[in-house]
Amino acid sequence: MIRNISILLSVLILVAFVVPADAQSSMADHVVINEVDINPPGDDSASPTEWVELYNPTSSDVDIGGWQIASTTVLKQTLTIPAGTIIESGQFITYSYKTVWFTDNNEIVQLKDDNGFVIDSTPLLSDIKNDFTSWQRIYDGYDLDSSDDWKFVVSNAGSSNGKIPVVESTEDVSVKILSAKSSYLFGETAILQGSVSEEVYVEQLGDFKPESITVTIRGPDYNSSVLLYPDLNLNFKTTLNLHPVLGINEGVYDVSVSYAGATSETSFSVGEEVPDIEIIQEGVFAIVTDKSQYLPGETVSISGITSEVIPFEGLKYELKNPNGIVIETGTLYPTDGEFSGEIFMTTVNPVFGTYTITGEYVDETSTSFDLVEDIKEDVQISLWTDKDAYGTGDVVTISGRLNNLWVSSLDLEILQTRNTALGVNDFEGGDFAFKILDVVRLEGDSSFQYQFKIPKGDERLGDYRVKVSKEVGTAIKIFSVVDDPTSDLIAREPISLSTDKTVYDFGDKITISGFVNELTQSTTDVPVVNVSIKDKDGNPLTIVGDTGGGRLGTTGSVVSYDFTAVPEPSGRYSISTDLSRSIFAEGQYLVTAKYLKLSTSTVFSVSDSLTLEDGASIFLDKEVYGLGEKVTLSGLLPPIGESAVSISLTKPDGSIINSGATLDNQRFSWSWITPIVESQTPLKLDDRSLTTTNLGIYKIHVTTSSVGTDLFFKVSKDPANDTLIVPPITVFTEKPIYNAGEELKVLGSVIAKDQGDEGLVVPERVQLTIISEKAPTKPIHQASVYPDQGGQFKSTFELPITIFSEGQYKVKAVYLKKQMDYSFGVVNDFTFGLDEPVTLLISSDKSQYNPGDVVFVTGKPNKLIYLEEYNVSVFKKTGSEITCGSFICGTHEGPVTTIRPSPNGSFSYQFIIPDSISSEGKYEVTVESDFETKKLVFDVVLPSEEEKPLRTIIEKVNSLPDTSVSVDTKQKQFDDLEAGPRVLMGSLVISPRGEEPNANLRIISESGVCVIGQEGGCLVQESTRKPGEIYDIVEIDGVSLKVRYSGPDARVEKFSILPESSSSMLPDTVWDIQVVKGDQTSRLYYKINYSPLE
């Protein structure tokens, strides 16, 4: 059979470039045989499955009518292309002919014109694999009359093999680079990132290679270069650890980048931070009401609190109506710092609107409430539930009101509605699984309320009907009990329809369900929903064999697949059927539900997982995620005879989380929640430290016995404006800083090269080189490692003390001509040579401590020598110690601890200072070794009192009933004074008393970081008051802040936020102050302290 399939390829132009003569010469100037499969999967003699793809690389359309595609070996089968066939410029056309068109070995395929001249010919081809691989040109239209023009890879009939890389004109190429911040502190990580305008290729030794990006960083006594390549989105990025041990000094660093002749520059500075002056929290005075709205005839309960009680003085208050008229005044006297009182809202000519209560005690404050009109619904009985969807075990609150009448009680019926006629929701013991018959008593205003708890168990899932009735009328309310009430949305359209999944495999059971909102009740007719399944165009299905429960309707040779569903009393209906191969084929199907004159439709798809032609399909739902987002990994695998896949997640700091997922009908799904907040993890080594962040690129590695693949995603504070940059090779060390003598562990990954499997296949190796960044940069270690199936590689190197002096070193990794560098530091305090005497080096982590702190003492000799032990003692100096002069009084004056040194002679010792005021004083540590005794002194001081600012401008906001307030901390002008925000503080008062643990503050930064709150990801969750401390130090968006918090159970919940540095102001940002509560009445107070700007 001859098929003429014309496929127009849409070519996506990524960049515009000029093609020089040498690139043009490699492109054929005639129609070519672009791809051919002489042995596709299956039996070639049973059906004409062999095919040839033609491609027109010229700029003109070509008439190929009468041309021939010929086998030139044993069979000599020849296809003649129909007259009038036009192949357009850039178009692909694929042809099949008869069975056994070509032989599987030593075949040459020729393309001849209508005069019999050979236009194009393949080299000698062989294909004995009987699979989806084909012979194809390495690039579309690439023709140098060589067998190297061809490759044997997975076929892609009718689409591109790839475009020829060309040497690009660089006249308009541009590059730019930026630093994430203009200034950094020691220990932070500088982030340098940028982009290029287009990707440039250069020709080297007859091969095309991508141009590299060179980033040069110069600073005080520092010079380093990094070699990078643009990613698929033309972006690049590198980082620099700003630590003194890595050669970083204080000052300005200039960064320059060059790419294909284009250059760009930026700079950043590195320095120290300054000490801080604390600000003390001020007192509190507040009043609140028990509700925010009242009806005429109700009583307003007033409560207040003060942190400063004035003897024999009371709180003077006045109440103003919406017209500003004072309608009541009074005095409330405090008891243990609290006030309380009541005001009756009259029913005689009430004035509706906002009332204001103003109180005066140590300060003046106010609160407000609304008097609202009693508006009734235009129905006999109003009926509500507090939610539309619940989970098992939840408490349901039913409330309502009898409008314009009054009776003493109403009859209540709660019924779990199930219809067992369909046989899909049967309950043992009867048709209805849950039923309550009760009476509700009405209040004086004809309102009522009723509560009950839904029993636990899956049999309690479903719809429930609440019915309240009496002779005066009836009201009905429907609610649902579902697995996950937070995500299951209860549809209330006139009629709804859904399927339990959107994509099914053959053999799956499909459940079709929906809801009829206004079900028509009748004593003679049973209301039914008609459900039909048709193909995506609305045509009936062709069904062979048993339908498995559906009703077959026949019109001639056409049949339809229909079901009848009897709704439950709540309006819920459901049907199920199996997706049999005898009824369904692959594709989309249309489901329609009809009830009386109402109808709705939805679609679902049927796929065959056994027809995966490109191997496993594994994918993420997106590439860049924000903090606290859910990462979802899904996959569809060919039949591999396994029940699970292994999944590992590699974090930016190199740590790995191992996990897995079970296979269900060849599919799997796995999820992970990104970090809720950015965290800077300190890495401490001796007296040196630096930090790593949990933002950056993560890698997921999925493996089975036959499948191994890597996927990458990025966690960003700004996912909407960020992109994923995945370099072709990554390399890093297990730690950023090593001690000389340790073992260096190098890890990394590559995007592995796609290799064939015929003949001897030698995989590419990763070349690793360890060099010093100080001249001369000669290789110290070298290694070649093979990446594993997933592209991972690792290697270890020794760091001999005599070779690796203190300083910065670099790992260079090269794979497929792509290079990536990574810097690490080495600490080496040892000295070498006969001239230097042996001495003992000891130090403590600080020179001044508070009671209760832990003192860390470390030490080692300055040379490599063998030591048996160290004797360490600590004692408090009293000033009455005996001075022995030239006499020997003994080495130690306190208890002695003997410590065995490490192989290189080092030791560490911890001493806990007693947590009492009497611990204040001067202490002496004595360390005795075989060759020398050393002493060091440290001080223990009591925490200093906080100092108030010399000049402060306070902007205060009182008594807010809102549950969320946005607060700006920006510079402001006060008269002729420019001031900056120094402190944000606030307090929360809850009424009634005793509800404080159930209503709490939550402070969210503008970037979404939870600063204060009770959730697991919040930076501060409990009181910050500890022995000697009242603040927690946190970092938010790169700024170090002090946070003071009273804790969630305090009578008045208070907080304050200020910068750690005394010379800094709060960042120019927006804070979201939230009150997390239920029905409690709350009043929020906050203020901002401003300090003059110099």
KANORCOR-V832429 format. One record per residue. N is the residue number from 1. OMEGA is omega in degrees with one decimal (NA if undefined). Layout:
N OMEGA
N OMEGA
This chain:
1 -179.5
2 177.4
3 177.3
4 -175.7
5 -179.1
6 -177.4
7 179.1
8 -178.5
9 174.1
10 -175.9
11 179.0
12 -178.5
13 -178.0
14 179.4
15 176.5
16 179.9
17 -179.7
18 -178.6
19 -179.6
20 -172.6
21 -176.7
22 175.9
23 179.5
24 -176.1
25 178.5
26 178.7
27 179.9
28 178.1
29 -178.8
30 175.6
31 -175.5
32 166.1
33 -172.6
34 -177.2
35 179.8
36 175.0
37 -177.0
38 178.6
39 178.4
40 -179.4
41 -179.9
42 -178.0
43 -177.9
44 -178.3
45 -178.1
46 -178.5
47 -179.3
48 -176.3
49 179.0
50 -174.8
51 178.1
52 178.1
53 174.8
54 -179.8
55 179.9
56 -179.2
57 -176.3
58 -179.1
59 -177.1
60 172.0
61 -176.7
62 175.2
63 -178.4
64 176.7
65 -179.2
66 176.5
67 -175.9
68 171.0
69 -166.9
70 165.6
71 -173.2
72 -177.1
73 -168.7
74 -171.5
75 179.5
76 175.8
77 -174.5
78 175.7
79 175.1
80 -177.7
81 -177.8
82 179.1
83 178.7
84 179.2
85 179.9
86 171.7
87 -175.3
88 178.1
89 -179.7
90 -175.8
91 173.0
92 172.0
93 -179.0
94 -178.7
95 166.3
96 -176.4
97 -178.5
98 177.8
99 179.8
100 178.4
101 -177.8
102 170.9
103 -176.7
104 -178.2
105 172.9
106 -178.9
107 172.3
108 179.9
109 -178.1
110 173.4
111 -178.3
112 177.6
113 -175.7
114 174.7
115 177.7
116 178.1
117 179.9
118 179.5
119 -178.8
120 -178.1
121 175.7
122 169.3
123 178.2
124 -173.3
125 173.1
126 179.7
127 -179.0
128 -173.3
129 178.0
130 -179.8
131 -174.3
132 176.2
133 -178.3
134 172.7
135 -178.4
136 176.3
137 -175.9
138 171.1
139 179.2
140 176.1
141 -178.8
142 -173.0
143 172.7
144 -179.6
145 -179.4
146 175.6
147 177.7
148 176.6
149 -169.9
150 175.0
151 -177.1
152 -174.2
153 179.4
154 -173.1
155 174.4
156 -175.5
157 175.7
158 179.1
159 -168.8
160 170.5
161 -174.9
162 -178.8
163 -177.3
164 172.2
165 -175.7
166 172.1
167 -172.1
168 172.4
169 -175.0
170 -176.2
171 -176.5
172 179.2
173 178.2
174 178.6
175 176.4
176 -179.3
177 -179.3
178 171.2
179 -178.1
180 176.5
181 178.8
182 178.9
183 -178.7
184 172.2
185 175.3
186 -178.6
187 176.9
188 179.4
189 176.7
190 179.5
191 179.2
192 -177.9
193 -178.3
194 -177.7
195 173.7
196 -176.0
197 179.2
198 179.0
199 -176.3
200 175.3
201 176.2
202 -179.2
203 178.6
204 178.2
205 176.2
206 -179.4
207 178.6
208 -179.6
209 177.8
210 177.0
211 -178.9
212 176.8
213 178.6
214 178.0
215 -178.9
216 -178.4
217 -180.0
218 179.2
219 179.5
220 -178.8
221 -178.1
222 177.1
223 -178.2
224 177.4
225 179.6
226 179.0
227 -177.9
228 173.3
229 177.8
230 177.1
231 -176.0
232 178.4
233 177.5
234 177.6
235 173.2
236 -176.2
237 173.0
238 -179.2
239 179.5
240 176.5
241 -174.6
242 -179.0
243 -177.3
244 -178.3
245 177.7
246 176.3
247 -178.8
248 177.1
249 179.5
250 178.3
251 -177.8
252 179.8
253 178.4
254 -179.0
255 176.7
256 179.2
257 176.5
258 -178.8
259 176.8
260 178.4
261 178.4
262 -178.4
263 175.7
264 -176.6
265 171.3
266 179.9
267 173.8
268 -179.6
269 178.9
270 -179.4
271 -179.8
272 174.3
273 -172.7
274 179.0
275 -170.4
276 170.7
277 -176.6
278 175.6
279 -174.0
280 178.4
281 -179.5
282 -178.8
283 -174.5
284 171.2
285 -174.4
286 171.6
287 179.7
288 171.8
289 -174.5
290 177.3
291 178.1
292 179.3
293 179.4
294 172.7
295 174.2
296 -178.4
297 178.2
298 -178.9
299 177.7
300 177.0
301 179.9
302 173.1
303 -179.2
304 -179.6
305 177.3
306 177.0
307 -179.4
308 -177.5
309 177.4
310 -177.4
311 174.3
312 177.3
313 178.1
314 177.7
315 177.5
316 -177.8
317 172.2
318 -179.0
319 178.3
320 177.4
321 -177.2
322 178.9
323 179.2
324 -178.9
325 177.2
326 -176.8
327 177.4
328 174.0
329 -179.9
330 178.9
331 177.2
332 -178.3
333 -174.4
334 170.2
335 -176.5
336 176.3
337 -178.5
338 177.9
339 173.2
340 179.1
341 -177.3
342 176.5
343 179.3
344 177.9
345 -171.8
346 176.3
347 -178.5
348 179.9
349 -178.5
350 175.5
351 -176.3
352 179.7
353 -175.0
354 177.2
355 -177.9
356 174.6
357 178.0
358 179.9
359 -179.9
360 177.7
361 172.8
362 -179.9
363 175.5
364 179.9
365 -177.4
366 173.0
367 -175.5
368 174.3
369 -178.4
370 169.4
371 -173.0
372 -179.9
373 179.3
374 -177.6
375 -178.1
376 177.6
377 -179.2
378 175.8
379 -177.4
380 -180.0
381 172.9
382 -176.5
383 179.9
384 163.6
385 -175.5
386 176.9
387 174.7
388 -177.2
389 -179.7
390 170.3
391 176.8
392 -177.0
393 179.6
394 175.6
395 178.9
396 176.8
397 179.6
398 178.3
399 -179.2
400 -175.9
401 171.8
402 -172.8
403 172.7
404 176.5
405 173.1
406 170.0
407 -175.8
408 -176.1
409 175.4
410 177.8
411 -177.3
412 174.8
413 175.7
414 -171.5
415 170.8
416 -171.6
417 176.1
418 176.2
419 -175.7
420 -177.7
421 -178.9
422 179.8
423 -178.3
424 -179.4
425 -176.2
426 171.6
427 175.9
428 175.0
429 176.7
430 -175.0
431 -175.0
432 -172.4
433 -173.0
434 -177.2
435 175.6
436 171.5
437 -175.6
438 179.6
439 174.8
440 179.0
441 -178.0
442 175.1
443 -178.5
444 178.1
445 178.0
446 176.5
447 178.8
448 177.6
449 -178.7
450 179.4
451 171.6
452 -177.9
453 177.9
454 179.1
455 177.3
456 179.8
457 -179.1
458 -179.7
459 178.4
460 174.7
461 178.3
462 -178.5
463 -179.4
464 178.4
465 176.3
466 -178.5
467 175.7
468 -173.2
469 173.2
470 178.2
471 -176.6
472 -179.1
473 -177.8
474 174.2
475 -177.9
476 177.5
477 179.0
478 169.6
479 -174.6
480 172.6
481 -172.1
482 179.8
483 -176.5
484 -176.8
485 179.7
486 -177.3
487 179.8
488 179.8
489 -178.9
490 -177.7
491 179.1
492 171.3
493 178.3
494 173.0
495 -179.8
496 -176.4
497 177.4
498 172.8
499 -176.4
500 173.9
501 176.5
502 -179.5
503 -178.6
504 171.8
505 177.8
506 -178.7
507 177.8
508 172.6
509 177.4
510 176.0
511 179.8
512 -177.1
513 179.7
514 -174.2
515 171.8
516 -170.2
517 -178.9
518 -177.1
519 179.0
520 179.4
521 -179.5
522 178.3
523 -177.5
524 -177.4
525 174.4
526 -180.0
527 -179.0
528 173.4
529 177.8
530 -178.6
531 179.2
532 176.9
533 178.2
534 177.2
535 -171.4
536 179.2
537 179.4
538 179.6
539 178.6
540 -179.9
541 172.0
542 -170.5
543 177.4
544 176.4
545 -176.0
546 -177.3
547 178.2
548 174.2
549 179.0
550 177.9
551 -179.0
552 171.8
553 -172.0
554 172.9
555 -173.1
556 179.6
557 -177.8
558 -179.2
559 177.4
560 -175.1
561 -172.1
562 176.4
563 174.8
564 -179.7
565 177.4
566 -177.3
567 170.8
568 178.5
569 178.5
570 -174.9
571 -179.9
572 175.4
573 -176.8
574 171.3
575 178.8
576 175.5
577 178.2
578 178.9
579 -176.0
580 176.8
581 179.8
582 -179.0
583 -172.8
584 170.8
585 176.6
586 177.7
587 -179.7
588 179.6
589 -177.6
590 176.7
591 -179.7
592 176.0
593 -179.9
594 175.2
595 -173.6
596 179.7
597 -179.7
598 176.1
599 175.7
600 -175.5
601 171.5
602 -177.6
603 170.6
604 -177.4
605 174.0
606 178.9
607 178.5
608 -176.9
609 -179.8
610 -177.4
611 176.8
612 -177.1
613 -176.6
614 -179.4
615 -176.1
616 174.6
617 -177.3
618 -172.8
619 173.4
620 -179.2
621 171.5
622 -172.8
623 -176.3
624 -178.2
625 174.0
626 178.5
627 178.3
628 -179.8
629 -180.0
630 175.7
631 -178.5
632 177.7
633 179.5
634 -179.2
635 174.7
636 -174.0
637 171.6
638 -179.6
639 -178.0
640 176.9
641 179.2
642 -175.7
643 -176.1
644 172.9
645 175.5
646 -177.3
647 173.9
648 180.0
649 178.4
650 -177.7
651 179.9
652 179.4
653 177.7
654 178.3
655 -172.1
656 172.2
657 178.5
658 -177.7
659 179.3
660 179.4
661 179.1
662 177.6
663 176.7
664 -178.4
665 176.9
666 179.1
667 174.0
668 177.4
669 -178.2
670 -178.6
671 -179.9
672 -179.5
673 178.3
674 179.3
675 -178.4
676 -179.7
677 174.0
678 178.2
679 174.4
680 -176.9
681 178.9
682 173.7
683 -173.3
684 177.1
685 -173.1
686 179.0
687 -179.3
688 180.0
689 170.9
690 -174.3
691 171.2
692 -177.3
693 177.5
694 171.1
695 177.3
696 -173.9
697 174.3
698 178.5
699 174.9
700 177.9
701 -178.8
702 -177.3
703 162.8
704 179.1
705 -177.0
706 -176.8
707 173.7
708 -177.4
709 178.0
710 171.8
711 -176.3
712 170.3
713 -175.3
714 172.9
715 -172.9
716 173.7
717 -179.8
718 -174.3
719 -177.8
720 -176.5
721 -178.7
722 178.9
723 177.9
724 177.2
725 -179.3
726 179.4
727 -179.5
728 177.0
729 175.2
730 178.5
731 177.8
732 176.8
733 -176.6
734 176.3
735 177.6
736 -178.6
737 179.1
738 168.0
739 174.1
740 -175.9
741 177.4
742 177.5
743 178.7
744 178.0
745 -178.7
746 179.3
747 178.1
748 179.0
749 177.5
750 168.3
751 -168.3
752 178.6
753 177.6
754 -174.7
755 174.9
756 -178.5
757 179.3
758 -177.5
759 179.5
760 -179.1
761 179.4
762 -179.2
763 178.2
764 178.7
765 175.6
766 179.8
767 -178.7
768 178.6
769 175.9
770 -179.8
771 173.0
772 178.2
773 174.2
774 178.0
775 -3.3
776 -176.3
777 178.6
778 178.9
779 175.6
780 176.2
781 173.6
782 178.6
783 174.0
784 -176.7
785 176.4
786 172.4
787 178.8
788 -175.3
789 -179.7
790 -179.9
791 180.0
792 172.7
793 177.3
794 178.2
795 179.8
796 -179.4
797 174.6
798 177.1
799 -176.6
800 -178.2
801 -176.4
802 -178.2
803 -174.8
804 174.8
805 -177.4
806 179.6
807 -175.2
808 179.8
809 -174.1
810 170.2
811 176.1
812 179.1
813 -179.3
814 178.4
815 179.6
816 176.0
817 174.5
818 -174.7
819 175.0
820 179.9
821 175.6
822 -176.9
823 173.9
824 -177.7
825 176.8
826 177.2
827 179.9
828 -178.9
829 -177.9
830 174.7
831 -176.6
832 -179.5
833 -177.2
834 -174.5
835 -177.0
836 177.3
837 176.3
838 179.3
839 -178.6
840 179.5
841 178.2
842 179.4
843 172.9
844 -176.1
845 176.9
846 176.0
847 -177.2
848 -175.9
849 172.6
850 175.0
851 -178.7
852 179.6
853 176.3
854 179.3
855 177.2
856 178.2
857 178.6
858 179.1
859 176.7
860 174.8
861 -179.9
862 177.7
863 178.3
864 176.8
865 179.7
866 178.5
867 178.0
868 -174.1
869 170.2
870 173.0
871 -173.6
872 175.1
873 177.8
874 175.2
875 179.7
876 -179.5
877 -179.0
878 -177.9
879 -179.9
880 -179.8
881 -179.9
882 173.6
883 -171.2
884 -177.4
885 -177.4
886 -179.7
887 -178.9
888 178.9
889 -174.0
890 -175.2
891 -171.8
892 176.5
893 178.3
894 177.9
895 -175.5
896 174.8
897 179.3
898 -175.8
899 173.9
900 -178.6
901 174.4
902 -179.4
903 179.5
904 174.0
905 -176.9
906 176.2
907 172.6
908 -175.7
909 179.0
910 179.3
911 -179.4
912 178.2
913 178.5
914 -175.5
915 178.2
916 -179.0
917 -177.4
918 179.4
919 -177.9
920 178.0
921 -178.7
922 -178.1
923 179.2
924 176.6
925 177.8
926 178.2
927 -177.8
928 175.4
929 -178.9
930 -171.6
931 -176.3
932 173.7
933 -178.9
934 177.2
935 170.5
936 -174.2
937 171.9
938 -177.6
939 171.4
940 -177.3
941 175.8
942 179.1
943 -177.1
944 176.1
945 179.1
946 180.0
947 176.0
948 178.6
949 -178.9
950 -177.6
951 -175.5
952 173.9
953 -173.4
954 173.5
955 -168.6
956 174.6
957 -173.6
958 164.0
959 174.9
960 177.2
961 -175.1
962 176.0
963 177.0
964 -179.1
965 175.4
966 -175.8
967 177.4
968 170.6
969 -178.3
970 174.8
971 -178.0
972 178.6
973 176.1
974 -172.6
975 -179.9
976 -174.7
977 175.0
978 -175.5
979 178.7
980 -179.2
981 -178.4
982 -175.6
983 169.0
984 -179.9
985 -179.0
986 178.6
987 -177.9
988 177.9
989 -175.9
990 174.6
991 0.9
992 -179.8
993 -175.8
994 179.8
995 -176.6
996 -179.8
997 -176.6
998 178.2
999 -172.2
1000 177.4
1001 168.9
1002 -178.7
1003 -178.3
1004 176.0
1005 -177.8
1006 179.4
1007 176.8
1008 179.4
1009 176.2
1010 -176.6
1011 179.4
1012 178.5
1013 -177.5
1014 178.1
1015 -175.5
1016 -176.3
1017 -177.7
1018 -175.5
1019 178.7
1020 -175.3
1021 -177.7
1022 -177.0
1023 179.8
1024 -178.8
1025 178.7
1026 179.0
1027 178.5
1028 -176.7
1029 172.2
1030 -177.6
1031 164.1
1032 177.2
1033 178.6
1034 176.6
1035 -177.9
1036 178.8
1037 176.6
1038 -179.2
1039 177.7
1040 -177.1
1041 171.7
1042 -178.9
1043 174.7
1044 -174.8
1045 -178.0
1046 -173.6
1047 -172.8
1048 -173.7
1049 -178.2
1050 177.8
1051 171.8
1052 -178.4
1053 -173.4
1054 176.4
1055 169.0
1056 -179.3
1057 178.8
1058 -179.7
1059 179.5
1060 -179.8
1061 -178.2
1062 -178.7
1063 -175.6
1064 174.7
1065 174.8
1066 180.0
1067 177.1
1068 -172.4
1069 179.4
1070 178.2
1071 176.9
1072 179.3
1073 -176.1
1074 172.7
1075 -178.6
1076 -173.2
1077 174.2
1078 -178.9
1079 -176.8
1080 174.3
1081 -176.8
1082 172.4
1083 -177.5
1084 177.0
1085 174.4
1086 176.1
1087 179.9
1088 175.0
1089 179.9
1090 175.7
1091 -178.9
1092 175.9
1093 -179.8
1094 NA
